[in-house]
Amino acid sequence: MGLGVLEGTKPSQVDGFEVGWRDDQGEHRLPLADAVWVPFEAGRPVRDFPSYRGQRHFPGSYWSSPTAGHVGFESWLERDHAMLLDFTPQVMGLLSQPLWLFWEDERGKRVSHAPDYFARFKDGRGLVVDCRPLDRIDARSAAKFAATRAACEAAFAAQSWSMISRGR
């Protein structure tokens, strides 16, 4: 089930998005319009998964055949999405926590969000995925997911990305 854009959650302007990512050369940050063709799937995760005693979710890593390496997950729902993407023949690359998306909300407050996955298809398209059970999406997360959708729609206008938000 996709998430719709909620009132008051869109950034002040679509051109206001910036993207940060990591690769073997270090950390980078560009306006979204200049970063739509970055090979995020070949980079490194922008953040680590926390692991601590008593946590309520199950982080780990999944061996992905398109990447010939491990892809991280923070929950079984994320693991299931990684497996689904892994078994999609058109997917040639996959990375967890692939990028930071930065923007200002309507009040001028700086906001950031790291989507769960970025997948690259053989035809060059990219897919940004956020996974969260629908009953665990609070207002703050919904606003971030809506802004991420708006950023992906702007990038899609450049013929490169799309976004899904799925829960169960």
C-alpha positions in Angstrom: 0.0 0.0 0.0 1.5 3.3 -1.0 1.5 6.4 1.2 -0.2 9.5 0.0 1.2 12.9 0.5 -0.2 14.4 3.7 -1.1 18.1 4.0 1.7 20.2 5.4 4.4 17.6 4.8 5.8 18.7 1.4 9.0 20.7 1.4 8.7 24.3 0.6 10.0 23.6 -2.9 11.0 20.5 -4.8 14.3 22.1 -5.8 15.2 22.3 -2.1 16.2 18.7 -1.9 19.8 17.7 -1.4 21.2 14.1 -1.4 24.2 12.8 0.6 25.9 9.5 0.0 29.1 7.5 0.7 31.4 5.6 -1.6 35.0 4.4 -1.6 36.1 8.1 -2.1 34.3 9.4 0.9 31.1 11.3 1.6 29.4 13.5 -1.0 26.4 15.9 -1.1 24.7 17.5 -4.1 21.4 19.0 -5.0 18.9 16.3 -6.0 18.8 17.6 -9.6 22.6 17.0 -9.9 22.5 13.6 -8.2 19.8 11.7 -10.0 22.3 9.6 -12.0 24.6 8.7 -9.1 25.1 5.0 -8.8 23.9 4.8 -5.2 23.7 1.0 -5.4 27.5 0.8 -5.7 28.1 2.9 -2.7 28.2 2.3 1.0 25.4 2.6 3.6 25.2 6.1 5.0 24.5 4.9 8.5 25.0 1.8 10.6 22.3 -0.3 12.2 22.1 0.0 16.0 22.3 -3.2 17.9 21.7 -3.3 21.7 20.4 -5.6 24.3 16.6 -5.7 24.6 15.9 -4.1 21.2 12.5 -4.9 19.7 13.6 -5.5 16.1 16.0 -7.9 14.5 18.9 -6.3 12.4 21.1 -8.5 10.3 22.4 -8.9 6.8 21.1 -10.9 3.8 23.3 -12.3 1.0 22.1 -10.7 -2.2 23.0 -12.3 -5.5 22.7 -9.1 -7.6 25.3 -7.4 -5.4 27.3 -10.6 -4.6 27.5 -9.3 -1.1 25.5 -8.6 2.0 22.7 -6.2 2.2 21.7 -5.0 5.7 18.3 -4.9 7.3 16.9 -3.5 10.5 13.8 -5.7 10.7 12.3 -8.8 9.3 10.0 -6.6 7.1 13.1 -5.0 5.6 14.7 -8.4 5.2 11.6 -9.5 3.3 11.8 -6.5 1.0 15.5 -7.2 0.4 14.6 -10.8 -0.5 11.8 -9.7 -2.9 14.2 -7.3 -4.6 16.9 -10.0 -4.7 14.4 -12.3 -6.5 13.4 -9.7 -9.0 15.3 -10.5 -12.2 15.4 -6.9 -13.4 17.3 -5.7 -10.3 21.0 -5.5 -10.8 22.1 -3.6 -7.7 20.8 -3.1 -4.2 22.0 -1.1 -1.2 20.5 -0.6 2.3 20.6 2.9 3.8 21.8 4.2 0.5 21.6 8.0 0.9 20.5 10.9 3.1 17.8 13.1 1.7 17.9 16.7 3.1 15.3 19.4 2.8 13.6 22.2 4.7 10.0 21.8 5.9 7.4 24.6 5.5 8.6 26.1 8.8 12.2 26.3 7.5 13.4 23.5 9.7 16.2 21.3 8.2 15.0 17.6 8.0 16.8 14.5 6.9 15.9 10.9 6.1 17.7 7.8 5.0 15.4 5.5 3.0 15.8 1.8 3.6 16.9 0.7 0.2 17.9 1.8 -3.3 17.6 -0.7 -6.1 18.9 -0.2 -9.6 17.2 -2.0 -12.5 18.9 -3.3 -15.6 17.2 -0.5 -17.7 18.9 2.2 -15.5 15.9 3.1 -13.4 16.3 3.4 -9.7 13.8 2.5 -6.9 13.8 4.0 -3.4 12.1 1.9 -0.8 10.9 2.7 2.7 9.5 -0.2 4.8 7.5 0.2 8.0 4.4 -1.7 9.2 1.5 0.6 8.6 0.4 0.5 12.3 3.9 1.9 13.3 3.9 4.9 11.0 3.7 8.0 13.2 3.1 11.6 12.0 6.8 12.4 11.9 7.6 9.3 9.8 4.6 9.9 7.5 5.9 13.4 6.8 9.4 12.1 6.0 7.9 9.4 3.7 5.8 12.0 1.9 8.7 14.3 1.4 10.8 11.3 0.1 7.9 10.5 -2.3 8.0 14.1 -3.5 11.7 14.0 -4.1 11.4 10.7 -6.0 8.6 12.2 -8.1 10.9 15.1 -8.9 13.7 12.7 -9.8 11.3 10.6 -11.8 10.6 13.7 -13.9 14.3 13.3 -14.9 13.4 9.6 -15.8 15.4 8.0 -13.1 13.8 7.1 -9.8 10.5 5.9 -8.3 9.5 5.3 -4.7 7.4 2.8 -2.9 6.4 2.7 0.7 5.1 -0.6 1.9 3.9 -2.1 5.1 1.8 -5.1 5.9 
